[in-house]
Each structure stands twice: as C-alpha cells, then as structure tokens.
Amino acid sequence: LDAVGARADAGEALPASHPGTDVAPFADPEPLITARDPDSDKHEGAFATAVDEPPAHAADFQAIMQKAVLDEIRTHGESAPEKEVCGVLVGSVYENPTAAFVYIDAAIRGDNATGRSAQVTFTAETWQHIDRVMEEKYPDKKIVGWYHTHPGFGIFLSEMDLFIQKHFFNAPWQTAFVFDPITGERGLFAWRGG
C-alpha cells in the first residue's frame, strides 16, 4: 500500500472477500490515489500532493473525497479519542480510456466494532450493520475502502491494519484512510504495484 502524505507500506492484493467489492479490474493496477479537500486552498496533511503538478501517474487513478465525509470521520474519531474507531468508505468507481477515479461521498460507521487504544476489529455485527445500511441507503454504490483512527500515535498502517486491507478491502481501487483525532493528521493509503 502506498500513502498520500503518510508513511508507505508494501502490500499484496488478494481476491476480494466481502460483498460490495465487485467491479471490473482496471487495466493498470498500479495507480497512485490522491485526495483533497475541495474547500481548502492549502491542502494540508494527506492532501498535500501537488494539485497544480500531480505526479505523472496521478491522472491514471485518483480518489476524491467529499468534505462532508472528512467531517463525518473527524466527528466519529473525536467522539471516542481513547480508542480506535472504524467504518467504511462508500462511493463510485469511474474509468475512461485514460483515467479512473474513486469518488467517496459517504461513510458508514463501524458500529459494534471492537475498538481498543491501538487496534480495531470489524465484527460480524459490524458487517451486518454495514450491509444493512448499504442496502437501504446506497444500493447503487460500492464499498470503496475503510477508515479508522489512530488516537495520538500518527498516520501509518499497522500489521493488523494491513491484514484488514488485504482480506477485506483488496480491490485495486479500495483505500484505507487513517485519522489521528488527537493531532488532526490524516492519510489516505492506496494499492500501488500490487
């Protein structure tokens, strides 16, 4: 996995293993995903990629997240700063002959997830809640990634985070968003080069 504005880690994609992740694979599975807050001129933290001069392959594949989703993740994280919380990112995957992107326009909180100070676990009840909300509110959308918090210990993917990404969010267009509610730092991780 590669991070935009955060530490990079290597990962290996595995077959998709959760409903809502089916989409035709992209011709180029080595994208860089960027995200930005469209209401911000500074594009701080995870959004510090050069918007005026993006990397050469940024046009191949990008993630765009609505500010309302960023606000929802911040609110969720700040509601429980003593432990990790999680949820999924919901949106659409678009592609044309020259580029592809993920548009993230909703988040579903991972209710009933098991959160500790340095780890979060999606439970069966969490997935039941997510699946129910997907069916009721977002039947035409995809789960395009997940988010979780790292309260007070920065932006990176732990071994457990990588396990979750590899086993539940392993499509080439699925992302991992990490938010530290103590420092306000955030980072978006994406698959690159498998």
C-alpha positions as CSV (number, residue, x, y, z in Angstrom):
1,L,0.0,0.0,0.0
2,D,1.2,3.5,-0.7
3,A,0.2,6.5,1.4
4,V,-0.5,10.0,0.2
5,G,1.1,12.3,2.7
6,A,1.9,9.5,5.1
7,R,4.3,6.6,5.6
8,A,4.3,4.0,2.8
9,D,4.0,0.3,3.4
10,A,4.1,-2.6,0.9
11,G,1.1,-4.9,0.5
12,E,-0.1,-7.8,-1.7
13,A,-3.5,-7.9,-3.2
14,L,-5.7,-11.0,-2.6
15,P,-9.0,-11.9,-4.1
16,A,-11.9,-9.9,-2.9
17,S,-13.6,-11.5,0.0
18,H,-16.5,-9.2,1.0
19,P,-19.8,-8.4,-0.7
20,G,-20.0,-4.9,-2.3
21,T,-16.4,-5.1,-3.7
22,D,-17.1,-6.4,-7.2
23,V,-16.0,-4.2,-10.0
24,A,-14.2,-4.9,-13.2
25,P,-10.4,-4.7,-12.7
26,F,-8.6,-1.7,-14.1
27,A,-6.2,-2.1,-17.0
28,D,-3.4,-0.5,-14.9
29,P,-3.5,-1.8,-11.3
30,E,-0.5,0.4,-10.3
31,P,-2.3,3.7,-9.6
32,L,-1.4,6.5,-7.2
33,I,-4.5,7.7,-5.4
34,T,-4.7,11.2,-4.2
35,A,-7.4,13.1,-2.3
36,R,-8.0,16.6,-1.5
37,D,-10.4,18.8,0.4
38,P,-12.1,20.9,-2.4
39,D,-12.9,23.7,0.1
40,S,-9.3,24.1,1.2
41,D,-6.7,26.2,-0.6
42,K,-3.7,24.8,1.4
43,H,-4.4,21.0,1.0
44,E,-2.6,20.1,4.2
45,G,-1.5,16.8,5.6
46,A,-2.7,13.8,3.5
47,F,-3.9,16.3,0.9
48,A,-0.5,17.9,0.3
49,T,0.1,16.3,-3.1
50,A,0.9,18.9,-5.7
51,V,-2.5,19.8,-7.0
52,D,-1.0,22.1,-9.7
53,E,1.5,19.5,-10.8
54,P,0.3,16.0,-9.9
55,P,2.7,13.0,-10.2
56,A,2.9,11.5,-13.7
57,H,0.6,8.6,-12.9
58,A,-1.8,10.6,-10.6
59,A,-4.0,11.0,-13.7
60,D,-4.3,7.3,-14.1
61,F,-6.2,6.8,-10.8
62,Q,-7.3,9.1,-8.1
63,A,-9.6,9.2,-5.1
64,I,-11.8,12.2,-4.4
65,M,-13.4,12.5,-1.0
66,Q,-16.3,14.9,-0.2
67,K,-15.6,17.3,2.6
68,A,-18.7,16.0,4.4
69,V,-17.1,12.6,4.6
70,L,-13.9,14.1,6.1
71,D,-16.1,15.9,8.6
72,E,-18.0,12.7,9.5
73,I,-14.8,10.8,10.0
74,R,-13.4,13.6,12.2
75,T,-16.6,13.7,14.3
76,H,-16.6,9.9,14.7
77,G,-12.9,9.9,15.7
78,E,-13.3,12.8,18.1
79,S,-16.3,11.1,19.8
80,A,-14.0,8.4,21.2
81,P,-10.4,9.7,21.4
82,E,-9.4,7.0,23.9
83,K,-9.8,4.1,21.4
84,E,-9.7,3.3,17.7
85,V,-13.0,3.6,15.8
86,C,-13.7,2.5,12.2
87,G,-16.1,2.5,9.3
88,V,-16.3,2.0,5.6
89,L,-16.0,4.5,2.7
90,V,-18.8,4.4,0.2
91,G,-18.8,5.8,-3.3
92,S,-18.4,5.0,-7.0
93,V,-15.6,3.9,-9.3
94,Y,-15.3,5.6,-12.6
95,E,-13.0,5.0,-15.5
96,N,-12.4,6.0,-19.1
97,P,-9.7,5.1,-21.6
98,T,-7.1,7.5,-20.0
99,A,-8.0,7.7,-16.3
100,A,-10.0,6.2,-13.4
101,F,-11.1,7.5,-10.1
102,V,-13.0,6.7,-7.0
103,Y,-15.5,9.3,-5.7
104,I,-16.1,8.9,-2.0
105,D,-19.3,10.5,-1.0
106,A,-20.4,8.7,2.1
107,A,-19.1,6.8,5.2
108,I,-20.8,4.2,7.3
109,R,-19.7,4.0,10.9
110,G,-18.5,0.6,12.0
111,D,-21.0,0.2,14.8
112,N,-20.3,-2.8,17.1
113,A,-16.6,-2.9,16.1
114,T,-14.2,-3.9,18.8
115,G,-12.0,-0.9,19.5
116,R,-9.0,-0.7,21.8
117,S,-6.4,2.1,22.2
118,A,-4.2,0.7,19.4
119,Q,-6.4,-1.7,17.4
120,V,-9.9,-2.0,15.9
121,T,-11.7,-5.2,14.7
122,F,-14.7,-5.4,12.4
123,T,-17.1,-7.9,14.0
124,A,-19.9,-10.0,12.4
125,E,-22.3,-7.4,13.8
126,T,-20.3,-4.6,12.3
127,W,-20.6,-6.2,8.8
128,Q,-24.3,-6.9,9.3
129,H,-24.8,-3.2,10.1
130,I,-22.8,-2.1,7.1
131,D,-24.6,-4.4,4.8
132,R,-28.0,-3.2,6.0
133,V,-27.1,0.4,5.6
134,M,-25.6,-0.3,2.1
135,E,-28.9,-2.0,1.0
136,E,-31.1,0.7,2.5
137,K,-29.2,3.9,1.6
138,Y,-26.6,3.1,-1.0
139,P,-27.8,0.2,-3.2
140,D,-26.1,1.6,-6.3
141,K,-22.8,2.3,-4.7
142,K,-19.7,0.3,-3.7
143,I,-17.6,0.0,-0.6
144,V,-14.5,1.8,-1.9
145,G,-12.4,1.5,1.3
146,W,-12.4,1.9,5.0
147,Y,-11.3,4.3,7.7
148,H,-10.1,4.1,11.2
149,T,-8.4,6.3,13.8
150,H,-5.0,6.2,15.4
151,P,-5.6,8.4,18.5
152,G,-2.3,10.0,19.4
153,F,0.1,7.7,17.5
154,G,0.2,9.0,14.0
155,I,-0.6,8.0,10.4
156,F,0.6,4.6,9.3
157,L,-0.9,1.1,8.7
158,S,-0.1,-1.4,11.4
159,E,0.3,-5.1,10.8
160,M,-3.4,-5.6,11.8
161,D,-4.4,-2.7,9.5
162,L,-2.6,-4.4,6.6
163,F,-4.3,-7.7,7.4
164,I,-7.7,-5.9,7.3
165,Q,-6.8,-4.2,4.0
166,K,-5.5,-7.4,2.4
167,H,-8.5,-9.5,3.4
168,F,-11.5,-7.2,3.2
169,F,-10.5,-4.2,1.0
170,N,-8.2,-5.7,-1.5
171,A,-9.6,-4.5,-4.8
172,P,-7.1,-2.2,-6.6
173,W,-9.3,0.8,-6.1
174,Q,-10.0,0.3,-2.4
175,T,-8.3,2.7,0.0
176,A,-7.5,2.9,3.7
177,F,-8.0,6.3,5.4
178,V,-6.3,6.9,8.8
179,F,-7.2,9.9,11.1
180,D,-5.5,10.9,14.3
181,P,-8.2,12.7,16.3
182,I,-5.5,14.0,18.8
183,T,-3.2,15.7,16.3
184,G,-5.7,16.1,13.4
185,E,-3.3,14.4,11.0
186,R,-4.8,12.2,8.2
187,G,-3.6,10.0,5.5
188,L,-5.0,8.1,2.6
189,F,-3.4,4.8,1.6
190,A,-3.8,3.1,-1.7
191,W,-2.7,0.0,-3.5
192,R,0.2,0.5,-5.9
193,G,2.1,-2.0,-7.8
194,G,0.1,-4.9,-6.4
